[in-house]
Amino acid sequence: MRKIAVIGAGITGITTAYALLNRGFEVTVLDRNRYAAMETSFANGGQLSASNAEVWTQWSTIFKGLKWMTQRGAPLLVNPRPSWHKYSWMAEFMSNIPNYKANTIQTVRLAITARDHLRAHAAKEGFEFDLEQRGILHVYNCKPDFDKAEKVNDLLAQGGLERHAVTPAEMKVIEPALKGELYGGYYTQSDFTGDIHSYAKGLGAACKRRGVAFEYGADVATLTRRDTGVDVGWANKHGNQSDHFDGIVISAGVRSRALAAQVGDRVNVYPVKGYSITVQLDDDDSRAAAPWVSLLDDKAKIVTSRLGANKFRVAGTAEFNGYNKDIRDDRIAPLTGWVENLFPDVSTEHAVPWAGLRPMMPSMMPRVGAGKGAGVFYNTGHGHLGWTLSAATAELVADAVLAASRSNSIAVAAQ
């Protein structure tokens, strides 16, 4: 097993291709877009946040979703329109509530590992991605929310993360741009931020220099398992194309479910829409007033990243509304309003809105490793933590491909 296709050129696909390349595989990456990272990996919140590794599988998430169902600007919005996929996914989500603690701890461990890989890859290959190593500050404006964070902190610590409580005075020393009355916060110095799109492009360029083949504008339509691997069929501007591969890794975001079904696997990702705005800091006052330290407002479910001197990324909300990618004003308004409330001197006149579909598993854990059939592997379903976890899960799936390759070589030699 030497010739591997990676389906998807988002952050998980690109890091997977890089990990496979480093293990000596001949790699081809296929993506339906003209460039890398044009969908969910285009304009996310920017945080590489082990401190945000708490999974959502709690009864409180269900109750909040019910309470907010009629509030169009709510942090979590569920379209009540009947859908078998949506409601069956939610039933499976509830069945994973007993795994909340174990999955949170495991996610923290993956995130810590991934941070090291991401920085190492960029340093080795020599590309920039607006890296800001200033930590992440969680902010709370009331005691109940702060007290809940203390309980979460115990789980983060079990996963190996150091995050400590800070007073309002200490918070304003960490980030002088903070305004308003705050009850307290938690600060994770080891977390950092960066531009996911720039990173995927930079690592993709490194892969290409080192021999990875990229098929962009390739809309993968068929996957057919053979005894010797998988036939992949796709359409591009030249018509229908196909090739045979010894193995495939599906990293296709929200399309992973449909592709997995073709090779006999159930990968129950659901498209959970997230929104962001990229605020252009065009004037001196805005540049001075925008924070450099990354923030996470747990109550509003909003995160921020400073992407260089002239860009401020603000992202948040979760919307269960199928494969709809429409950008709704009533979902963008809470993001701009949050900026105007906490950072009134930042102009939001030039704020570019965006929406992407996060591929989320009901367990909140990514699907990583081998499928049922020989030569089929997955690195998908990372939900809102694709940027945070991808480099670690890429190493795991590449190890699985390598182990299968060696096993296959031994079996062939024994025949």
N, C-alpha and C positions, 0 to 999 in steps of 0.2 A: 504494500500500500504506500505509494509514493506521490501520486497525483491527486491533489485534494482541491475541491471547489468550496469556497466560502460564499454563501448566498447572503448578501447584505453588506454594504460599505458604510454603515454607521460606526459608532465608536466600538461596539462589540465586534463587528465584523473585521474592522481594521486591526484592532489589537489581537484578534484571533489569527489573522493572516500573518502578523508579525511574529507571534509565538510559534506558529507552524513553520515559518521560514527559518527561524532560529534552530529548529529541530531537524532541518535538512529536507523538508518536503518541497515539492513543486506545487506552487499555490496559484490558483486563479480566483479572483474575486469578481462576482457578478452583482450588479445593482441596476435597478431600472432608471435611476436618475443619471444626469450627465456628469455629476461630480460626487465626491464622497460627502457623507454627513449632511444630506439635504433634507432629511425628514426629522425624526425625533432628536437627532444629534445636532440640529442646526442652531437653536437659540435657547438652550435650557438655562437653568438658574446659575450654572457655573460653579457650584460648590462641589468640592471633593470632600464629602462630609461624613466621616465615621460617626460624628456626633449626631447625625440625623438618621442613624441606622435602625431606630425603633420601627418594627413592622406595625402595620395598621390593624392586624387581626385581633381586635378587642370589641367587646360589646359597646363600648362608648362610641366607636366609629359608626356602628349601625344606628344607634340612637341619634347621633348628630346628623346622619344622612336623612333620617326620617324627619327630624325637626326642621332641617334646612330645605326640604324638598320644594317648598313654595317660595323660597327666597332666591331670586335669580342671580344675585351677587354673592351667594354664600360660598365659603371656602370649599365645601363639598356639595356637589349638585348631582342628583340622580334624576334622569328623565324617566318618569313612571310608565312610559309607553311599553307595553308588553314585548318582551324579547326572550326567547328560550335561552339564548347564549348568556344574556345578562343575568337573568334570574337563577339559572343553574350555576353560573359562576359565583353569584352571591351566596348561594346555598353552600357551595364548596368553601367559600371564604369563611363562613361561620363555622364550618367543621374544623377549620384550622385554628380557631381561637385557643384551644388548649396548648398549641405549640408556640404561643406568643413569646414566651420568655426564651425558649431554646432557639427560636429563629432569630430573635433580636440579637442574642449573643453571637450566633454564627455569622450574622450579617456584619456585625462590628469587626469580627476577626478578618473577614474577607476584605472589608473596606481598608483596614490598616495595611494589609498586604498589598492591596491595589495601589495605594498612594505611593509606596516605594517603587513599584514597577513603573508607574506613569512618569515619575520624575527621572528615573534611570533611563527610560527609553528616550525621552526628550534630550537629556544630556548626551547620551551616546550618539544620537543621530543629528544633534545640533540644530534644533528648530525651536522657535519661540511660540508661546501660546498665552501670552498675557498672564503669566504665573504671578500670583500674589500670595506670599507665605506670611500672612498676618493673622492667621487663625480665624475661627468662626465664633461669633458672639450670639448666643440665644438670649432674647429679651422677653421679659414678662412684666405686665403692668398690674398684676394683682397676686395676692398671696396663694389662692387655691391653685392657679396655674404653676406658680413657682414650686409649690409643695409637690405637685404631680411630677415635675421635672426632677425633683430629688429622688423619687422612686425609680425613674428611668435611669438616673445616673448610676444606680447600683448595678443595673444590667450592663450598661456601657463599661463599667469598671471590670465586670466579670469577663467581658470580651477583650480586655487589655487596653482600654482607652482612658487616658487621663483628662478629665473635664472637671473644673472646679467652679464653685459658686463665687459670684462677685456682687458687690454692693452697687447701688446706683452711682455713687461717686467713683468707684473703680471702673465702672462701665464707661463713664465719660472721659476717663483717662485713656482707656483702651481705644475708644473712638470718640474723639472730641466733637465730631459733627452731630452726635446724638442730641436730640432736643426732647422736651416734654417730661412728664412725670413717669418714672419707672419704679417698679417694686424691687426688681433684682434681675440677675441674669446668670448664665453659665458660659464659661469661656473655654474653648478648646484650642490651645495654641498650635497643636500639631496639624490641624486641618488647614486646607488652603483652597484657592480658587483659580480658575483659568477658563479660557475660551475653548469649549468642546469642539467647535467647528474648526478652529485653527489647528487644534491638536490632531484631529482626525486627518486633516489635509497634510499636515507635516509628517505624521507617521506613515500615511499612505504614500507620500512622495518617497520616503525612505524605503518602503517596501518595493516600490517600483524600481528604484535605483538598484536594488539588490536582486531583482529578477522576478518579482511577483507580477503576474499578468492581470490587468484590469479590463473587464468588459463592462463599460458603462453604457447606459441606454439599453440594457439587457433585461427585459421583463421576463423573469423565469416563470414558465407556465406549467411544465411537466417534470416530474421526478419519477423515474422508473427503476426499481431495484433489480439488479442482476446478481448472479452468483459471484461475479467478479467486481461488483461495485454498483454504481448508480449512473444511469443515463440522465443527463440534464438537458431539457429543451427550453429555449427562450426565443423571444422575438426582439428584433432590433430594427433599425432603419433599413437594413438589407433584406429583411424578411425573417423567416423561421430558421433558427440555428440549433445545433445540438452537438454534444460532446459526451464522451464517456470518462468518468472519474473513478479512481479506486475508492474514494470516500468523499463525503460532503459534510460541511458544518453549516447548519441553518442558523443564521443570525439575522433574520429578516424582520425583526420588529413585530408589528401587529399582524404581518402576513405569515408569521411562523406557524400559526395554528392550521391554516389551510394547506400549507406546504407539507407539514408533518403528517396530515391526514393521508396524503398521497403515498407515503411510505409506511403507513400502518401504525403511526404513533398518535397519541392524544397529547397535545401540548396546549393546554387551555388558557392561552393568553387572552386578555380582554383589553380593548383600546381605551385607556383612561386619559382623557384629554387634559393637557396642562397649557397654561397661557404664560406669556412673558411680554414685557416691554423692554426695549433697549433705548434708554434715554441718552440722546446726544447732548453732551455737555459742551455746548457751543460758546459759552461766555465764561469769563473769569469767575463771576459770582457762583455759577453752578458748579464749576470745577472745584472751587474752594468749599462749597457746602455739601457736596456728595461724599459719603463715607468711603474710606479705603478698606476698612475692616469689613469682612463679610458678616451679614446679619441674618438671623432667622427669627421671625416673629411666630412663635408657636400657635398663638391664638388665631391670628389671621392666616396662618399657613403660607407665609410669604418669605422668600429668601432673596438675598441681594449679592451681587458681585461687582466689583470695580474692574472693568476690563480695559486697563490702560488709563491714561489721563483723561480721555475724551468720551468714554462710554460707561454707562451705569446700567447694569442688567437687574431687573426686578421680575421675579417669577413666582407663580403660585397657583393655587386652586386645583381641584380635581373634578372632572366632569364625566359622568357615566352616560354617554349619549351615542353609543355605537361608533361607527367609523366616520362620523361627521367631523370635518376639519374646519368648519366655518369659524371665523373669528367674530365673536359676539361682543358688542360694545358694553353690554351689562356685565360681562366677565372681565373686560379690560379696565373698566372704571374703578373697581376696587384697588387695582394695582397703582394707577395714577393717583388716586385719592390718598393712598397710603404714603406715597412719596411726598405729596403736597402737604400732608398733615405732619409728618415727622421731619421733613427736610424742606421747609417752605421756600428757601432761597434757591432750590434747584428748579430750573425751568423745565416743565414737561411739554413744552410746545412741540418739540421734535422728539416724540416718543414713538418708536416703531413697534407695532403690535405683532405678535406671532402666536400660533397655536400648534401643538404637536401631540401625537397619540403615543402614550407610553404603553409598552407591551407588558402587562401586569399579570402575574400568576395569582391564583386564589390564596396560595400560601405566603405570598410576598417574597418568595425565594426564587431565584432564577433557575431555569432548567439548563443544567450543564452536564454534559457527558454523552454516553452512547444511547442510541435508540434501540428499538427491538431488532431491526435488521442490521446485518453486517454492513459496515461502511457508512452508517448514518449517525451523525452526532449533532449536538445542540449547544448553543451558547446564546440564550435568549430569555425573555421574560423578566428583565431586571426592573421593570416598573420605573419609578422615579429615581432609581439609583444606578442607572446605566453608566453614567460618567464616573460615579464613585466606585463601582464594583468591577467594571469591564476588564481591567488589566489583570486582575486576579483570576477571574473566571476564564479568561483567555488562556492563561497558563494551565489551568486545570483541564480544559477540554483538549488542549494540545498534547498534554501528557496522556490523556485517554486515547487519542488518535495514535500516538507513538506506541503505546502499549499494545493496541490492537494490531498495529503494523508489525511489531516484533512477533506477536503471537501467530499472526498469519504466515510470516516468513518461516517460523519454526514448523508450522503445520505442513507447509508446502515442501520444506526440506525433508520431512519425515515420510512423505508419500513415495 
